[in-house]
Amino acid sequence: MGLLKTCSGREDLRKRLIRDSEEIRKLVRDLGGSVPRYKRERTKAMKGIVSEIYSAPRITKMIKMMPSSEVLAGFALDLTTCDTDGRAWNFDEEEMRTRARKKVDKEEPMFLIGSPFCTPYSPLQALSANRRDPEEVKREQVRAAVHMEFVTDLYRKQVLAGRYFLHEHPLCATSWKLGCILDIMAMDGVDSEWCDQCQYGQTGGTQDPVKKPTRWMSNSPEILKMLQLKCKAKDGCSRPGGGEHTLCTGDVARMAAIYPMNLCKAILQGCRAQLREDGRVFIGHVGILPRECDSWSDRKLEAKAEKLLYVKIAKSDEEEFKDSVTGQMLDADLVREARRKELEYFEAMKVWLRKPREDSFKHMGKPPISVRWIDVNKGDDSNPEYRSRLVAREIRRFGEEPIFAPTPPLESLRTILSFAATDLPGRPAHVRDPLSERRTQISFIDIKRAYLCAKTDSEDPTYVEVPKEHPWHKDGGSCALLLKHMYGTRKAGAGWHVEILATLTDKLGFTKGDASACIFRHPERGIECSIHGDALSAQGPKAELEWYRQ
C-alpha cells in the first residue's frame, strides 16, 4: 500500500482501497484462489502500470485487472493478456481468435466475462456515419461484426457446456439488435439486466459521477441480481455523496470504460452467490467443490428416493428414449448430454446458418427438410457409451432426378491388397524388412463424420429444420441453411465425394483411375488407394503412408 500513498495524498481514498482490497482477498479465498499469489500478482500489475503511465488514475486500470484468470481457479475474467509466446491477444487476427477458442476449450472457465469494443455500435457513430467515408464505415462495421461473432461463439460454448458467461455493452448500443446477440438471448436460461454505473462508483477519472447506463446479458441469475442498481434522482445523482452527472464523452468516456472497484466486487459477489446456489461453494469451505450427486442421473436419484421413502414415483410425463438399433430403453439424462455434444459439434464445424423459413420455400420450393435423432448405446448398461447423431430425412419426390455417389467395386479393395502382396513387373520390389522406413504397409482410415467436412453448393442450397433442443427452435419461424453436407440429405454422398476428390487430386497430387472414380494412385510416392464412402484403404511404403495420413 506504500505505492498507493505515493500515488494519492487523499486519506479517504487510501482507506477505501485498503478496505476494498481486503474484501477482494476474501472473495479470492472463497472462490478457491491463492491469496499470497494474488498479492504478488496485484503488486506486479500495479508496478507495471505506474511505471508505464505514472499517474494516479491508472490505479483504476490495475483494480479492473484483479483478480485475473491466473489467480482464480476455474475463472477467465479477462483475456486481454499476452500468450505464452509474448503475442498480445489481438482478436483482429484469426490466429489469436483460434488460440482463444482453444484456451477456453482447454481451461473450461466457470465464468467468462466479455466486453468487446462498442464504438461502432454507438448511436453517436450512427448519426455521424453519413458524414464519413462509406468505405471506412463499412470496414469498421465488418471488423466489429467479426469481434461480436467471435465473442458470442464463446458464450454459446459456455451455455452448452453448463458454464456461465457475462456480456456487457452500453444500454443504447445498436449491438443488442445483432443476430448473434439475439441468438444467445434465445438460449435457455439467458436473460439481461441493466444498471447505471454511477451507483457503483463510476467517475470516469473525474470527481463527479458518470451515469453510463449499461446493459448486461448472462445465464447466471445471481450475477444479474447484483447488476440492477439504477440512479433514482431526477436532479443530480442518487449515489452516496450525490453530485451532478458528468457527460460521458471524450477522455471521460475512455476512462469510464474501466470498471470501478465496486462494480468488480458486485460481479465477483454474483459469481460466488451463483456457485452457492449451485451447491459448489459452502460457508466454512474454501474453493469450488464438486456436488456430491453431480454424476447421478434423474433415474438414479428417483431410485434412491423410492428406496428410502418406500414410494413409487410416477413417470408418465417423462420423455422416453429408445436405442435406435436395439429398441432398448435409454437413460434420458445421458441421451440429452449426447445430443448436447452433437449440437456443440455442429457449432464447432459451422454446419449451418440461421435463416427464416420463407427462404426454404423461396429457394427449394418446399418446406425445410425434417430431421431426427439417432440415439445408440455403443457400450452396455454397466459401461454406457451414448452416441446421438442428428440426421436429415430427405426423400426423393416424384419428378426429382436421382443423385448417385460413386461406389468402388469389391475388386478395388482386392486390387489394393494384391498390390501390397505381389511384386509386379515394371514396379519396384516391395521392401519386407520390418525395421525399414520403406517397408510396404496397408493403411485403413475411417474419417469421422465425413459429410460434415464437405461444403455445400451455394447455388443449390439445402434448408433443414432445427431440433427442439436447439435455441433457434423457440421462435418457430427459423430453419437452417446447410453450409456443410448433413447425413440424410440426398446430395451428401456426392458432395463428400467431390470434396475428397478435390483434396486427393488438387492438393495431394493423386491421379484418378480410369475404370473407377473411387480408385487413386500417386505415381511419385508409390501409393494406391480406394475410397468407399468415409473409409479409405491404401498401400505403399511406410514413410509415404505417414505423409498420406497427415
C-alpha positions as a printed NumPy array, in Angstrom:
array([[  0.   ,   0.   ,   0.   ],
       [  3.029,   2.289,   0.156],
       [  2.737,   2.801,  -3.575],
       [ -0.853,   3.951,  -3.181],
       [  0.297,   6.639,  -0.743],
       [  2.788,   7.844,  -3.343],
       [  0.073,   7.987,  -5.992],
       [ -2.51 ,   9.784,  -3.895],
       [ -2.47 ,  12.006,  -0.857],
       [ -6.157,  11.502,  -0.052],
       [ -6.559,   9.629,   3.232],
       [-10.173,   8.619,   2.462],
       [ -9.121,   7.089,  -0.864],
       [ -6.359,   5.071,   0.791],
       [ -8.737,   3.708,   3.442],
       [-11.356,   2.791,   0.871],
       [ -8.82 ,   0.981,  -1.315],
       [ -7.468,  -0.937,   1.691],
       [-10.989,  -1.973,   2.728],
       [-11.943,  -2.984,  -0.827],
       [ -8.692,  -4.892,  -1.239],
       [ -9.445,  -6.943,   1.878],
       [-12.908,  -7.763,   0.563],
       [-11.424,  -8.854,  -2.775],
       [ -8.957, -11.121,  -0.943],
       [-11.848, -12.768,   0.908],
       [-13.649, -13.381,  -2.399],
       [-10.469, -14.86 ,  -3.859],
       [-10.176, -17.238,  -0.911],
       [-13.845, -18.288,  -1.075],
       [-13.599, -18.986,  -4.807],
       [-10.545, -21.176,  -4.437],
       [ -7.739, -18.757,  -5.323],
       [ -4.367, -18.26 ,  -3.697],
       [ -4.284, -15.128,  -1.558],
       [ -0.433, -14.946,  -1.389],
       [ -0.21 , -15.375,  -5.135],
       [ -2.975, -12.78 ,  -5.579],
       [ -0.91 , -10.28 ,  -3.565],
       [  2.146, -10.924,  -5.755],
       [  0.202, -10.597,  -8.991],
       [ -1.505,  -7.417,  -7.764],
       [  1.822,  -5.788,  -6.889],
       [  3.345,  -6.861, -10.198],
       [  0.414,  -5.437, -12.166],
       [  0.447,  -2.152, -10.232],
       [  4.174,  -1.571, -10.787],
       [  3.9  ,  -2.278, -14.494],
       [  1.111,   0.253, -14.994],
       [  2.529,   3.009, -12.822],
       [  5.954,   2.725, -14.385],
       [  4.423,   2.992, -17.849],
       [  1.927,   5.794, -17.198],
       [  2.983,   7.047, -13.786],
       [ -0.351,   8.68 , -12.979],
       [ -2.899,   8.046, -10.228],
       [ -5.935,   7.415, -12.48 ],
       [ -4.225,   4.312, -13.823],
       [ -4.843,   2.64 , -10.434],
       [ -8.409,   2.011, -11.644],
       [ -6.936,   0.084, -14.56 ],
       [ -4.981,  -2.036, -12.099],
       [ -8.098,  -2.656,  -9.994],
       [-10.005,  -3.803, -13.1  ],
       [ -7.316,  -6.4  , -13.722],
       [ -7.708,  -8.124, -10.393],
       [ -8.408, -10.834,  -9.731],
       [ -7.278, -12.188, -13.102],
       [ -7.913, -15.556, -14.699],
       [ -4.464, -16.642, -13.485],
       [ -5.469, -16.054,  -9.878],
       [ -8.984, -17.518,  -9.685],
       [ -9.077, -21.237, -10.232],
       [-11.674, -22.004, -12.883],
       [-12.196, -18.389, -13.912],
       [-11.306, -16.409, -17.039],
       [-12.409, -12.877, -16.219],
       [-10.26 , -11.285, -18.857],
       [ -8.269, -12.449, -21.866],
       [ -6.529,  -9.125, -22.527],
       [ -3.12 , -10.502, -21.601],
       [ -0.235, -11.964, -23.613],
       [  0.029, -15.549, -24.731],
       [  2.948, -17.737, -23.713],
       [  4.967, -16.613, -26.746],
       [  4.524, -12.934, -25.818],
       [  1.981, -12.105, -28.538],
       [ -0.8  ,  -9.785, -27.412],
       [ -4.364, -11.045, -27.567],
       [ -5.262,  -9.017, -30.661],
       [ -8.549, -10.511, -31.774],
       [ -8.351,  -8.77 , -35.15 ],
       [ -6.057, -11.694, -36.026],
       [ -7.71 , -15.   , -36.879],
       [ -4.841, -16.925, -35.277],
       [ -5.368, -15.201, -31.919],
       [ -9.114, -15.857, -32.06 ],
       [ -8.348, -19.522, -32.712],
       [ -5.921, -19.567, -29.783],
       [ -8.549, -18.012, -27.522],
       [-11.12 , -20.652, -28.505],
       [ -8.624, -23.393, -27.724],
       [ -7.791, -21.676, -24.428],
       [-11.449, -21.645, -23.408],
       [-11.913, -25.261, -24.537],
       [ -8.852, -26.344, -22.549],
       [ -9.321, -24.339, -19.335],
       [-13.151, -24.513, -19.258],
       [-13.648, -21.341, -17.189],
       [-16.635, -21.446, -14.863],
       [-17.358, -17.778, -15.66 ],
       [-16.348, -15.944, -18.849],
       [-16.755, -12.157, -18.873],
       [-16.699, -10.366, -22.211],
       [-16.77 ,  -6.691, -23.1  ],
       [-15.91 ,  -6.231, -26.806],
       [-15.306,  -2.691, -28.034],
       [-18.584,  -0.864, -28.625],
       [-17.584,   2.293, -30.562],
       [-19.024,   1.135, -33.929],
       [-22.378,   0.474, -32.23 ],
       [-22.644,   3.871, -30.548],
       [-25.729,   5.951, -31.504],
       [-23.395,   8.937, -31.976],
       [-21.395,   6.943, -34.531],
       [-24.613,   6.131, -36.368],
       [-25.534,   9.823, -36.546],
       [-22.151,  10.793, -37.974],
       [-21.913,   7.862, -40.419],
       [-23.386,   9.907, -43.292],
       [-20.6  ,  12.479, -42.988],
       [-17.784,   9.925, -43.103],
       [-16.17 ,   7.865, -45.848],
       [-18.623,   4.999, -46.59 ],
       [-15.781,   2.53 , -47.201],
       [-14.205,   3.347, -43.848],
       [-17.557,   2.981, -42.076],
       [-18.113,  -0.367, -43.768],
       [-14.665,  -1.626, -42.753],
       [-15.313,  -0.651, -39.133],
       [-18.677,  -2.417, -39.151],
       [-17.212,  -5.602, -40.638],
       [-14.375,  -5.569, -38.08 ],
       [-16.818,  -5.069, -35.21 ],
       [-19.092,  -7.844, -36.528],
       [-16.158, -10.275, -36.557],
       [-15.456,  -9.493, -32.891],
       [-19.114,  -9.889, -31.905],
       [-19.473, -13.211, -33.741],
       [-16.284, -14.402, -32.057],
       [-17.284, -13.469, -28.51 ],
       [-20.849, -14.811, -28.88 ],
       [-19.367, -18.077, -30.127],
       [-17.513, -18.318, -26.809],
       [-20.717, -17.509, -24.905],
       [-22.506, -20.297, -26.763],
       [-19.768, -22.732, -25.745],
       [-20.237, -21.698, -22.108],
       [-24.01 , -22.21 , -22.146],
       [-23.891, -25.551, -23.963],
       [-21.199, -26.776, -21.551],
       [-23.277, -25.831, -18.49 ],
       [-20.998, -22.95 , -17.501],
       [-21.64 , -19.187, -17.229],
       [-20.903, -16.022, -19.181],
       [-21.434, -12.291, -18.691],
       [-21.615,  -9.812, -21.571],
       [-21.585,  -6.022, -21.246],
       [-22.353,  -3.21 , -23.686],
       [-23.923,   0.264, -23.311],
       [-27.686,   0.218, -22.823],
       [-28.411,   2.07 , -26.072],
       [-25.792,   0.339, -28.235],
       [-27.143,  -0.951, -31.549],
       [-25.264,  -4.213, -30.975],
       [-28.171,  -5.522, -28.908],
       [-30.118,  -5.94 , -32.162],
       [-27.455,  -8.078, -33.867],
       [-28.488, -11.562, -34.907],
       [-25.651, -13.231, -32.998],
       [-26.714, -11.456, -29.777],
       [-30.386, -12.318, -30.287],
       [-29.39 , -15.957, -30.836],
       [-27.668, -16.022, -27.449],
       [-30.626, -14.266, -25.806],
       [-32.879, -17.023, -27.164],
       [-30.917, -19.766, -25.391],
       [-32.373, -21.389, -22.28 ],
       [-31.545, -19.545, -19.06 ],
       [-30.117, -16.425, -20.736],
       [-31.521, -13.077, -19.605],
       [-30.464,  -9.439, -19.427],
       [-30.476,  -6.593, -16.896],
       [-29.264,  -3.002, -16.903],
       [-27.799,  -0.621, -14.365],
       [-26.313,   2.869, -14.004],
       [-22.601,   2.658, -13.29 ],
       [-22.683,   5.811, -11.185],
       [-24.27 ,   3.651,  -8.465],
       [-21.089,   1.534,  -8.438],
       [-18.693,   4.468,  -8.161],
       [-18.048,   5.267, -11.82 ],
       [-16.4  ,   8.68 , -12.184],
       [-14.543,   8.349, -15.471],
       [-11.392,   9.733, -13.866],
       [-13.181,  12.843, -12.539],
       [-14.573,  13.778,  -9.114],
       [-18.176,  13.655, -10.37 ],
       [-20.391,  10.642, -11.066],
       [-20.745,   9.274, -14.592],
       [-24.147,   7.701, -15.129],
       [-23.23 ,   5.413, -18.085],
       [-26.342,   3.181, -18.387],
       [-25.063,  -0.344, -19.102],
       [-26.859,  -3.482, -20.159],
       [-25.701,  -6.957, -19.103],
       [-26.539, -10.333, -20.609],
       [-25.852, -13.581, -18.744],
       [-27.097, -17.073, -17.983],
       [-26.286, -16.503, -14.296],
       [-29.333, -15.123, -12.422],
       [-27.246, -14.336,  -9.333],
       [-24.818, -12.117, -11.248],
       [-27.697, -10.221, -12.881],
       [-29.227,  -9.643,  -9.43 ],
       [-26.048,  -7.782,  -8.442],
       [-26.208,  -5.536, -11.526],
       [-29.607,  -3.863, -11.078],
       [-28.76 ,  -0.605,  -9.288],
       [-30.189,   2.431, -11.083],
       [-29.885,   6.137, -10.451],
       [-33.211,   7.311,  -8.955],
       [-32.543,  11.041,  -8.679],
       [-34.339,  13.388, -11.055],
       [-31.748,  16.094, -10.489],
       [-28.178,  15.102,  -9.741],
       [-27.101,  11.601,  -8.731],
       [-28.582,   9.288,  -6.112],
       [-25.231,   7.691,  -5.237],
       [-23.927,   8.15 ,  -1.668],
       [-22.438,  11.622,  -1.661],
       [-24.636,  12.876,  -4.505],
       [-23.162,  15.112,  -7.204],
       [-24.045,  16.105, -10.749],
       [-23.577,  13.664, -13.598],
       [-20.681,  14.342, -15.957],
       [-21.183,  13.784, -19.687],
       [-19.618,  10.508, -20.82 ],
       [-17.66 ,  11.815, -23.813],
       [-14.026,  12.228, -24.822],
       [-11.483,  11.374, -22.132],
       [-14.261,  10.723, -19.627],
       [-15.726,   8.021, -21.893],
       [-12.292,   6.47 , -22.345],
       [-11.715,   6.282, -18.587],
       [-15.292,   5.127, -17.951],
       [-14.531,   2.001, -19.997],
       [-12.586,   0.826, -16.922],
       [-14.747,  -0.871, -14.316],
       [-14.811,   0.824, -10.886],
       [-13.866,  -1.256,  -7.848],
       [-17.459,  -1.615,  -6.609],
       [-18.578,  -2.948,  -9.975],
       [-15.797,  -5.568,  -9.905],
       [-16.899,  -6.558,  -6.397],
       [-20.546,  -6.831,  -7.474],
       [-19.616,  -9.182, -10.337],
       [-17.438, -11.352,  -8.088],
       [-20.114, -11.469,  -5.401],
       [-22.586, -12.576,  -8.061],
       [-20.181, -15.344,  -9.106],
       [-19.891, -16.518,  -5.525],
       [-23.658, -16.373,  -5.   ],
       [-24.233, -18.407,  -8.178],
       [-21.809, -21.093,  -7.04 ],
       [-23.501, -21.221,  -3.645],
       [-26.868, -21.524,  -5.347],
       [-25.474, -24.383,  -7.446],
       [-24.111, -26.106,  -4.348],
       [-20.479, -25.614,  -5.399],
       [-19.355, -23.174,  -2.658],
       [-20.232, -23.569,   1.028],
       [-19.747, -21.37 ,   4.056],
       [-16.78 , -22.683,   6.035],
       [-15.185, -24.294,   2.971],
       [-12.571, -22.812,   0.64 ],
       [-12.719, -23.238,  -3.134],
       [-15.157, -24.617,  -5.69 ],
       [-16.325, -28.063,  -4.58 ],
       [-17.894, -30.855,  -6.648],
       [-21.525, -31.586,  -5.986],
       [-21.993, -34.906,  -4.271],
       [-24.554, -36.073,  -6.796],
       [-23.156, -34.384,  -9.934],
       [-22.782, -37.739, -11.661],
       [-26.209, -39.036, -10.638],
       [-28.87 , -39.164, -13.314],
       [-32.51 , -38.328, -12.582],
       [-33.317, -42.01 , -12.77 ],
       [-30.71 , -42.819, -10.124],
       [-31.991, -40.044,  -7.848],
       [-35.545, -41.321,  -8.248],
       [-34.465, -44.883,  -7.472],
       [-32.675, -43.6  ,  -4.352],
       [-35.788, -41.73 ,  -3.219],
       [-38.061, -44.714,  -3.918],
       [-35.808, -46.988,  -1.858],
       [-35.542, -44.62 ,   1.117],
       [-39.187, -43.462,   1.204],
       [-40.856, -46.722,   0.095],
       [-42.769, -44.913,  -2.654],
       [-43.166, -45.261,  -6.393],
       [-42.559, -42.102,  -8.434],
       [-44.879, -41.722, -11.407],
       [-43.053, -41.196, -14.705],
       [-45.968, -40.73 , -17.083],
       [-44.858, -37.247, -18.175],
       [-41.196, -38.143, -18.599],
       [-39.857, -38.248, -22.147],
       [-38.645, -41.707, -23.058],
       [-35.694, -42.509, -25.3  ],
       [-35.036, -45.812, -27.064],
       [-31.933, -47.194, -28.738],
       [-32.438, -46.684, -32.483],
       [-30.795, -50.066, -33.204],
       [-31.925, -52.408, -30.41 ],
       [-35.084, -50.653, -29.188],
       [-33.942, -50.845, -25.553],
       [-34.764, -48.015, -23.142],
       [-32.014, -45.411, -22.703],
       [-31.177, -43.14 , -19.781],
       [-32.795, -39.759, -20.513],
       [-30.012, -37.679, -18.96 ],
       [-27.282, -39.465, -20.898],
       [-29.226, -39.07 , -24.148],
       [-29.695, -35.343, -23.551],
       [-25.973, -34.989, -22.824],
       [-25.082, -36.857, -26.021],
       [-27.426, -34.63 , -28.037],
       [-25.908, -31.525, -26.474],
       [-22.434, -32.667, -27.544],
       [-23.697, -33.293, -31.083],
       [-25.084, -29.757, -31.303],
       [-21.798, -28.427, -29.914],
       [-20.017, -30.279, -32.719],
       [-22.376, -28.743, -35.282],
       [-21.492, -25.287, -33.95 ],
       [-17.761, -26.043, -33.991],
       [-17.921, -27.311, -37.597],
       [-20.145, -24.382, -38.66 ],
       [-22.582, -26.781, -40.293],
       [-25.486, -24.398, -40.686],
       [-26.69 , -20.809, -40.676],
       [-29.918, -19.469, -39.223],
       [-32.474, -18.407, -41.859],
       [-36.22 , -17.611, -41.911],
       [-38.437, -20.481, -43.059],
       [-39.606, -18.406, -46.025],
       [-36.161, -18.805, -47.601],
       [-36.71 , -22.559, -47.891],
       [-39.881, -22.108, -49.943],
       [-38.216, -19.395, -51.996],
       [-35.072, -21.342, -52.94 ],
       [-36.164, -25.023, -52.686],
       [-39.874, -24.658, -53.408],
       [-40.749, -26.791, -50.386],
       [-40.6  , -26.724, -46.551],
       [-37.301, -27.317, -44.763],
       [-36.233, -30.963, -44.624],
       [-37.203, -32.613, -41.347],
       [-34.555, -34.055, -39.026],
       [-34.45 , -36.821, -36.439],
       [-32.102, -38.138, -33.754],
       [-30.316, -41.48 , -33.959],
       [-29.554, -42.46 , -30.342],
       [-27.479, -45.563, -29.636],
       [-25.591, -47.048, -26.704],
       [-22.32 , -48.437, -28.053],
       [-21.438, -49.756, -24.602],
       [-23.592, -51.697, -22.146],
       [-25.645, -50.969, -19.016],
       [-22.586, -51.109, -16.765],
       [-20.345, -49.037, -19.053],
       [-22.647, -46.911, -21.203],
       [-21.255, -45.09 , -24.233],
       [-24.06 , -42.997, -25.677],
       [-23.877, -41.514, -29.179],
       [-26.503, -39.232, -30.683],
       [-26.419, -38.238, -34.343],
       [-28.674, -35.642, -35.938],
       [-29.677, -36.674, -39.458],
       [-31.947, -35.231, -42.13 ],
       [-34.88 , -37.106, -43.642],
       [-34.837, -36.08 , -47.3  ],
       [-36.782, -38.398, -49.603],
       [-36.754, -38.074, -53.39 ],
       [-40.082, -36.719, -54.527],
       [-41.884, -37.614, -57.694],
       [-40.239, -35.937, -60.668],
       [-36.921, -35.257, -58.909],
       [-33.794, -36.575, -60.573],
       [-31.91 , -39.281, -58.662],
       [-28.469, -38.474, -57.266],
       [-25.748, -41.093, -57.114],
       [-22.412, -41.144, -55.289],
       [-19.635, -43.287, -56.845],
       [-19.05 , -46.605, -55.075],
       [-15.987, -48.762, -55.745],
       [-16.444, -52.379, -56.824],
       [-15.303, -55.128, -54.482],
       [-12.363, -55.719, -56.825],
       [-10.888, -52.341, -55.848],
       [-10.094, -53.496, -52.302],
       [ -8.776, -56.785, -53.688],
       [ -6.549, -54.785, -56.024],
       [ -5.086, -52.766, -53.128],
       [ -4.3  , -55.986, -51.229],
       [ -2.851, -57.568, -54.366],
       [ -0.583, -54.572, -54.988],
       [  0.729, -54.863, -51.419],
       [  1.336, -58.628, -51.616],
       [  2.731, -59.003, -55.138],
       [  5.943, -57.86 , -56.826],
       [  4.749, -56.83 , -60.28 ],
       [  6.893, -56.471, -63.413],
       [  7.955, -52.888, -64.09 ],
       [  7.403, -51.818, -60.462],
       [  9.969, -51.587, -57.652],
       [ 10.11 , -54.696, -55.489],
       [  8.418, -54.445, -52.104],
       [ 10.572, -53.911, -49.018],
       [  9.791, -56.58 , -46.422],
       [ 12.325, -55.52 , -43.76 ],
       [ 10.185, -54.784, -40.645],
       [ 12.663, -52.103, -39.493],
       [ 12.843, -50.204, -42.779],
       [ 11.012, -46.894, -43.254],
       [ 10.299, -48.011, -46.846],
       [  8.604, -51.288, -45.893],
       [  5.284, -51.926, -47.58 ],
       [  2.222, -51.38 , -45.397],
       [ -1.549, -51.269, -45.747],
       [ -3.488, -48.313, -44.322],
       [ -7.163, -48.178, -43.342],
       [ -8.587, -44.756, -42.421],
       [-12.139, -44.083, -41.25 ],
       [-12.934, -40.357, -41.458],
       [-15.078, -39.207, -38.543],
       [-18.361, -37.599, -39.669],
       [-17.047, -37.18 , -43.176],
       [-20.128, -35.496, -44.65 ],
       [-19.871, -32.627, -42.163],
       [-16.429, -31.837, -43.617],
       [-17.788, -31.251, -47.134],
       [-19.035, -27.797, -48.143],
       [-22.395, -27.43 , -49.877],
       [-23.024, -25.701, -53.197],
       [-24.234, -22.145, -52.597],
       [-26.037, -22.24 , -55.981],
       [-28.101, -25.247, -54.875],
       [-28.997, -24.547, -51.215],
       [-30.452, -27.054, -48.766],
       [-32.613, -25.991, -45.805],
       [-33.407, -28.222, -42.809],
       [-35.474, -27.988, -39.66 ],
       [-33.697, -27.465, -36.339],
       [-34.287, -29.915, -33.465],
       [-36.254, -28.826, -30.419],
       [-33.044, -28.911, -28.34 ],
       [-31.594, -26.021, -30.355],
       [-32.28 , -22.37 , -29.34 ],
       [-33.425, -21.484, -32.877],
       [-36.417, -23.802, -32.459],
       [-38.078, -21.497, -29.928],
       [-39.485, -18.815, -32.231],
       [-40.947, -21.334, -34.712],
       [-40.037, -19.136, -37.67 ],
       [-36.461, -20.232, -38.227],
       [-34.767, -23.022, -40.124],
       [-31.143, -23.753, -41.017],
       [-29.262, -23.265, -44.283],
       [-26.652, -26.014, -44.574],
       [-23.092, -24.803, -45.103],
       [-21.806, -28.396, -44.829],
       [-23.456, -31.586, -46.057],
       [-25.583, -33.35 , -43.466],
       [-26.227, -37.073, -43.169],
       [-29.629, -37.93 , -44.617],
       [-29.665, -35.322, -47.387],
       [-29.717, -36.603, -50.962],
       [-26.671, -34.607, -52.058],
       [-24.467, -35.558, -49.103],
       [-22.795, -38.623, -50.628],
       [-21.994, -36.936, -53.933],
       [-20.895, -33.758, -52.132],
       [-18.456, -35.704, -49.946],
       [-17.011, -37.467, -52.996],
       [-16.425, -34.128, -54.725],
       [-14.675, -32.859, -51.568],
       [-12.357, -35.882, -51.153],
       [-11.714, -35.996, -54.908],
       [-10.544, -32.363, -54.915],
       [ -8.368, -32.983, -51.849],
       [ -6.626, -36.039, -53.317],
       [ -6.107, -34.729, -56.86 ],
       [ -5.672, -30.965, -56.444],
       [ -3.908, -30.811, -53.086],
       [ -2.107, -34.15 , -52.718],
       [ -1.255, -34.909, -56.35 ],
       [ -3.112, -38.217, -56.817],
       [ -4.366, -39.385, -60.209],
       [ -7.945, -40.695, -60.541],
       [ -8.429, -44.168, -62.005],
       [ -9.927, -44.696, -65.453],
       [-12.146, -47.654, -64.579],
       [-13.49 , -46.26 , -61.28 ],
       [-13.797, -42.758, -59.834],
       [-13.057, -44.234, -56.393],
       [ -9.531, -45.515, -57.115],
       [ -6.48 , -43.228, -56.997],
       [ -2.73 , -43.558, -57.492],
       [  0.234, -41.365, -56.606],
       [  2.99 , -42.378, -59.079],
       [  5.807, -40.409, -57.386],
       [  5.142, -41.789, -53.907],
       [  4.02 , -45.257, -54.925],
       [  0.643, -45.138, -53.149],
       [ -2.611, -46.682, -54.404],
       [ -5.852, -46.039, -52.526],
       [ -9.534, -46.851, -52.743],
       [-12.405, -44.785, -51.308],
       [-15.664, -46.291, -50.107],
       [-17.73 , -43.525, -48.502],
       [-15.751, -42.338, -45.484],
       [-13.43 , -45.401, -45.485],
       [-10.054, -45.067, -47.222],
       [ -7.862, -48.106, -47.959],
       [ -4.304, -47.641, -49.259],
       [ -0.993, -49.437, -49.721],
       [  2.529, -48.11 , -50.12 ],
       [  5.859, -47.509, -48.356],
       [  5.561, -46.729, -44.621],
       [  7.122, -43.235, -44.908],
       [  4.796, -42.28 , -47.774],
       [  1.707, -43.578, -45.978],
       [  2.59 , -41.416, -42.965],
       [  2.651, -38.37 , -45.275],
       [ -0.676, -39.516, -46.751],
       [ -2.334, -39.894, -43.339],
       [ -1.225, -36.438, -42.221]])
